[in-house]
């Protein structure tokens, strides 16, 4: 006698290994690993996914849309959504991540009459700087997101603050369809690494205090504000910026100028490009303080990575960050007052940079306190953010939707 057939699920994402560059991609990578143990899962992603944890299928943009015009990037994303929607015929449910895949999930719902779950890792209307990257395509990306979320059978927010943002930005979305399921961390993989080979390769002195940033060069992540703050950070510490994948040549040039100005008054090491997981873990493990200066962050999975490596965190008090970093227990939170809503930049950038520097300097001066924060952060990562628990919540959501249909 055999049991019921496993649930057939299609996970739609722009990012999947080996092409992971942001928090949404990290989320999909680890969630897919857990889901593949519980359901019949296929991951549909851009490019050539390697399918290490689950069956995967790659999708390419229409060649006719090739070109450098900013809006063509958004049109290429839509063409991939069409390809994904055509490919998922026969599944019981489709689950999309980010605007890059949300439209594909929405079309699959319409085509096949199946539930669509959409996880919101960020909201396009709260990222106005993307007009620099996409031009008129920013209006298209926002339309894709809005259309999908307003019609989705379930919308997953990655933090309680993210849920509030969703309902404020899209008031037509039924609050009863919006739930919170956090991002997670594999604390067996992200564990303190005492080795120093990665530090030596990048010219980082393991015997001196390290103030570390890891992230993309985008206005959202606030690396420019940390570069301003670096001028006031204790010069006995090394400021190490692991920053790559710039959104545009303009933001890259702007950050370069700020880093150069900071380097004129204190040591700053800029490591361009994206780090491997092992490299990131070793750098996080040796950091005295990890800094997350984001001006918009629905959760901030990188803070979980730092905490799992037993590193104290200084982060902006914005979005879902306070739901991860406990102020005065696992790190210090820096207030952020948004100025012009059309840019979402700080009202007083110099005051924000000064507050970041002050928090960092506190932890550099109080080694015992920063070490205690690191220990508490790892314990919090272990106890509250396991991927297994998060996958169980996702499966429960899937089954409720499929069984109610």
N, C-alpha and C positions, 0 to 999 in steps of 0.2 A: 504494500500500500504506500503510495507516494503522497507527500504533502502538497500544499498549494504552490503554484509556480511563483518564482520570485518576481517581485515588482520590477518592471522594465522602466528604467529612467534614463533620460538624455540630459546631460549636463552641458550647457552652452557657455563658452567663455572665450574672450580674446586670448587670454594667457593660459598656457599649460606647458609643463616642461618639454623641451629645454628652454622655452622662451617665456621666462617669468621675470618681470621687472618691477612689480609693485605689490602692495598688500593684497589686492583682489586676486592676483595670480597665486600668491602664497596660500591664500584661503582655499582656492579651488584645488590646488595641488594636494593639500593635506586632507581636505574634505573628501575628495575623490578616492583617496587611499582608503579611508574608513568606509565610505559608502560601498565601494567595490566588494567589501567583505559581507555586505548585508543585502544588496540588491543586484539585479542584472543591469550594470551600468555601462554606458558608452559616453565618452567625453568628446564633444565637438569643439574644436579650437582652431585658431588661425594658424596657418603655416603647416609645419610638419611635426605634430606632437609625437612624443616617443612612446606613449602608452605604457610607461613603466608600472603604474599602479592599476590601470584599468584599460579596457579597450578604448581606442581613440581614433578619431577621424579628422583629418586636416581639411581646411577650406581656404581657398585662395580668392582674392578679389578679381573682378572682371578686368581683363587686360585692357579693355577699351577705356577704363578709368585711370590708366597710368598717367602720371604727370605731377608737377610740383605745385600746382595751385592749391592753396590750403583747403578749399572746400571739397576737393577731390578725395581727401582722406576720409571725410564723413561719407561720401558716396561709396567709397570702397567698402566701408564698414557695412553699409546697407546691402551691398551686393553679397557680402558674406552671410548676412542674416538670411537672405533668400536661399542661399545654398544650404545653410543649416536647417531651415524649415523644411526644405524638400527631403533632407536626409533622415529626419527623425520619424518618418511614417512607421507606425507599428508599436511605438512605445506607449506606456500608460500615463506618463507624466513628463513634463519638460521643466527644467530648472535653469534659469538664465542668471548671469552675473554681469553687471555693469551695462551701460547703455550700448556698448559695442555688441552685445548679444541679446539685450532685452527684446528688440524688435523680432528677432528670430523666434524667441519663445512665444511672443504674442501671435505671430503668424501661425505657428504650430498649433496653438490653441484654437484659432479660427479654422484652420484646415482640417484638423483631425478630431475636434471636440474633446480634447484632453485638458486636464488642469495645467495651468502655468504658474510656477512659483518664481518670483523674482527677488533676488537678494540685492539690496542697495548698499553698495560700498562707498558711494558718494552721490551727490546730487548735482546735476549739471547747472541748474540756476544758482547754486552756491559756489560755482567755480567760474566767475566771470572772466578771469584771466585767460580762459581757453579760447576766447575769440582771437587772441594773438596767434594761437596755434592753428585754429580751424577756419578762421574767417567766417564767411556765411555758413559754413558747415556747423558752427556752434548752434545756430537756430535749428538745424536738422537733428543734431545729437539730442538737443533738449526735447524736440518733438518725439523722437523715438522713445526716449525715457518716459515722458508723460503718457504717451499712448499705451505703452506696455504696463506701467504701474497702475493706471486707472482701471485697466481691464483685468489685471492679474487676479487669479483665485486666491493667492496669498502673497503678501509682501513681507520679506524678512529684513528687519533692521538689524544692524550689527551692534547697536547700543540703544539705550533708552533715549538719549539725546538725539540720535539719528532718527528714531521713530518720531519724536516731536518735530524734527525738521521736515520729514516726509509729509506729515499731516498739515504742516503750515504751508509748505511749498505747493502741495497738491491737495487742496481741500476737498476735491471730488473723490479722493480715495476713502473708502469705507474704513473707519478706524478698527472695526472688528476683524478686518482682514490683514491687519499689520501687527506682527509679533516681533519679539526681540530674541535673536539667537546670536550670541557673541562669536567673534573670531576665537581661534584657539592657538595653542602652542604645543609642539612635541618637546616636552621637557627632557626626554631621554636623548634626543638629538641635540637640542640646545641646552648644553650643560657646560659648566666651566672647563676651559681648556688651558692647561698650564704651559703648553708648548710656546715657543717664541719664534719659530721659523717664519711665520707669516709676517710678524712684526719686523724681523730683520730684513725680509725681502723688500718691505716697503719703507725701510729706513726709520722705523718707529722705535724709540729707546724704551725697552721694558722696565727700566729702572727709574724712569721719570713719570710723574703723573700724566695721565692722558685724558683729554676731554674729546669725546668722540661724537661725530655725526655720521649717520648712514642713511642715504636716501637719494631720490631723484632731484635733479635741478629743475624745480618747478616752483612757482610762487606759493603754491599750497604748502610745501614742506618748509618754507621759511629759512632756507640755508643762507640767504642774503642777510637776514636779520642776525643770524649767528655770526656771520663774518663781521658785521658791525660790532657785535658784542665782544668778539675776540680781542679787539683793541684794549678792552678793559679787564680781560681775564688775566689772573696771576701769570706773569711771564715765565715762572718756573715750570709751568705745565705746558705740555705739547697739545695744540689744537689740531686734531686730525679730522679732515673732511673727506669722507668716502662718498663722493657725489658724482653721479654720471647721468646719462640719458636726458640731456637738456630738452625742454619742450620746444625751444626755438633758439636760433642764433642770438637773438636779442637778450634773452634771459641768461644765456651762457656768458655773453660779454659783460653783462651787468654784474653777475656773481664774480667773474674773473677780476673785475676792477675792485670790488669790495675785498676779495681775498688778498689781492696785491697790496691794498692799503693797510690791511691788518698785518700782513707779513712784514711790513716796513717797521713795525713797532714791537713785534713778538713772533716766536716761532709758530708757523702754520704749515702743516703738510697737507696738500690736496692730492688725494688718490682718485684719479678719474676712472670712469668705467664702472661696471657692475661687479661686485665681489661674488665669489663662490660662497656657498653656505659655510664651508669649513673656514674660509678666510674671515668671513663675517663673525663667526662664533669666536675665533681666537682673538680678534680685535675687541669684540664686546667683552670678553672675559678679562682682558687686561686693562680695560678702561676704568679710570677712577670715577668718571661721571659720563653717562650717555645723555646727550641733549636732543630733545625733539622740539624744535621751535615752530611747529606748524601753525599756520593761521586758520586752517580748516582741517579737521581730522575726525571723521565719524567714529573711529575707534582708535586706530594707531597700533597695528600689530607689531611694529618695530619695537615699541616699548615693552611688549610681552617678550620679545626675543632678548632684549637687554636684561629684563628682570630674570628670565630663566637662566641667564649666564651670571646671575648674582651680582649685577651692576646697578648702582644707584642711578636714578633718572631725574633729570630736570626737564620738565615739559610744560607746554602752554596749557593753561586751564581753559580748554575749549573743546567743543564737541564731546565725544565719548572718552577722551583721555582721562578725566577724573574717575571714570568707572573702572579704569585699569590701574592707574598710578594713584596710590593713596597718599595724599599730601601729609608729610611728616612721618610717614611709616615706610614707604618704599621709594620715596623721592620728594622733590619739591615742585610745586605747581606755580607757574608765573601767570598773573592775570593778563588778559588781552582785551583791550577796548577797540572794537572795530570802528574805523572812521567812515570813509565813503563806501556805502554798500555796493557801489558799482565795481569796486576793486577788492573790497573786503580786507584792505591793508590796515595795519594798526593806525589808530588816530594820531599817535605820537611815536613814530618808528624809533627815534633815539631813546625815548623813555623805555620802550619795550626792550630794546637791545641792552640798556643799562640794567633792567630788571633780570634779564637772562644772565648777564655777567655776574650780578650780585649773588644769585642763587648758586651758580657754578662755584664761585669763590668761597661761599659758605661751606660747600662740601669738600672742596680742595683743602680748606683750612681745618676741617674736622674729620680726619681720616676714620676715626672709630665710628662716627655717625654714618658716614657714607658706606662703610663696610656693613653696619647693621641694616641700613636700608637695602643693601644688596642681598643679604641673607633673607630678609623679610620678603623682598620681591620674588626671589626664587620660590619660596614657600607658597606665595600667593599664586604664582604661575602653575605650580604643581596641583594645588588644591581646587582652583576655580576655573581653569581654562583648558581642560583636556579635550583633545579632538574626539576621543571616543564618546564622551558625554555629549558633545555638540552634535556628532553624527546621529546619536540616538534621538535627539530632539528633532533633527531634520527628518529622519525616517518616520517618526510619529506624525509629523506634519504631512508627509507624503501619503501615508496610509489613511489619515483622516479625510484628505481630499479625494482620493481614489474611491474609498468605501462610500463616501457620501454621494458620489456620482452614480 
